[in-house]
Structures are given as structure tokens and as C-alpha cells.
Amino acid sequence: MRKNLKKIISLALVTTMVAATSVSDIWAQNAPSYRNIVYGDVDEDSKVSVKDALDVLRHVVGVIELDTDHQKIANVDGGEKVDVTDALLILKHVVGVIDHFPVEDMVTPEPTTEPTVTQEPTVEPTATPEPTVEPTETPKPTVEPTATPEPTVEPTETPKPTVEPTATPEPTVEPTETYVPSEQEAYEKMFALMEKYPNGTPWTNDNYYEWKGGIYSGGYGCAGFAFLLSDAAFGDLPARKIAPVSFDSIRVGDILRVNGNTHSVIVLQVKEDGVVIAEGNYNSSVHWGRTMTARQAEQANYMLTRYPESSITPRPVANPSCLYDY
């Protein structure tokens, strides 16, 4: 199988360098319909073939230029741009090495459109003029002379001092911050799920989980299981996407996207020379305790972390303590 794949890749590269046939006429006849996108079917002939991988390679080396719509179909690894990795994944799909593309594991939340409210015009009230009143003359009263009485002196009382009440100051309420668990706490919360999902529990691409991290709305298969453990450890904390990945930045509960952007794992423990992971859809089931070296971890396509950037501190030795012998 690997020899056949190498032959196909070599044939595609040679053809890319010598053939400059434009496929713009084919795309014009087969405008993409996004009601039913078939990832990898770049020429829109309703099947994924070696020709689709060839078109991607032609785009990468500049022989042709795919428009925005066809780049979306060609971007089967869900990365930032169309590259050789996408062509390689299409060839793997053609020869049966993989049965679906990484982008199909990712579900991006659709934007919501706020309804616009039409403001009703306001009608200014008209002022009613006040009636004018003609002034009338008031007759002057006649004043009779009165005798001035002698003033009487009332005894005066000494006023008692008044005591002003003292105001009780209102208590000040300090703003609360979202709680960030320690790596040990994150480990214990994920480990608690091992009783419900022990090794060998069936978990395939049919399993879906809706994530609270915010970058993706959810995921199927391996991504869904990693999102499940991540929410158990961190609750509603928002996620950050980091690439490239440095081993010194990896923490317990971080999600690594590995194997050429086709598989997701979550970190249970960080050791001096590698990490211990948990994963779903590993031989179609849940698996706890597989080890990855530090080099393998750093080769991840990207990392999703729920730790805020301000909370990152140098990692102590042996963090967290091993509570279970896998």
C-alpha cells in the first residue's frame, strides 16, 4: 500500500511540472453548490480521485489558481490554507488509507444574525398657546392706624444639642474571577470519568459531543471524547489555539491535534520526557494511558488549552502526581 502511494505522489508531482492545462472551464461548468459539499472533490465530478489531488498540487506550485469556493473544498485538513498536506490526504483517501478527512471532524459554529429593529418615527407634540389674561387693577386697601402693643418677653429655653446619626458604610463587593483549576484538579476531574468510560468502551466517529470551549461548537470521534474530558476539567473556561507547539508550554488537560491533523488526544500527565494521554476512537474505542514522547508532542499541528494566558507559570517537576498506574 505504501509503495502504491509513493508511485501516485511521484506521478502527481511530475504531471504538475509538465502539464499546464487550465481547469477553469471545468469549474465554470461545475459551479459548487454549498448545500452538499463533497470535501476533496475539487473538479466537482461527484467523486474524489487522483485528478483532484493533482489540481491541488497545481494550485500549490502556481500552475493554476483555485478560486475561494474551490479552495474551501480542497482544504480537507481544516488548516489556514491549501497546501501539499491537502493533496496527500486526498491521495490517502483514494487508495483507502483513510475513510474521511480531518475537516469533517470539526464543526465550526455558524454566525447568528441579530434581527434589525426599525425605529418608529416619533411625533413631537404641538404646544397649545396659553390664553392671554388682561391684568385687572386691584383697589388699594385702606389701612386703619393700630396701636403698637408692648412686646412680651417669653422665657427662652436652652436648646438641647442634636446628635447627627452616623451613616453605616455599605460593604464593597469585590468582582469575582472565573476559577481556574490547578493541573492536579484537572487531572482528578478527568480521571473520575474513567469509571464511566473504561478502556475498551466503544467510541467511533458516530459519537458527537457539544463543546463549551468556544473555538469549535463540538466534534465527532476522537475530537468529541477530548472535548468531553476538557469540559469535565475546565467547565465554561474559553479555549485558546496555539501553534506551533512547545513541549514546555503543554499542561494537563491540553488537547493535541496529531497524526497529520487527523487525530485528537488530551493530556493526562506531563513527565520530563513526554506525556500520558487519553483518547477516543483509538481502534474504535476509548483508551487511557498511552505515552507520547516530547518530540512527538511538539510535532502536533496545534494545541487547544483552557488555561488563561495570565495563569501560565513554569511547570514544576512531576506535575501532577500519578494517581493511577495505567
Summary of the structure (lengths in Angstrom):
residues: 326
radius of gyration: 37.0
end to end distance: 33.7
largest distance: 134.3
contacts: 774
relative contact order: 0.10
helix: 29%
strand: 13%
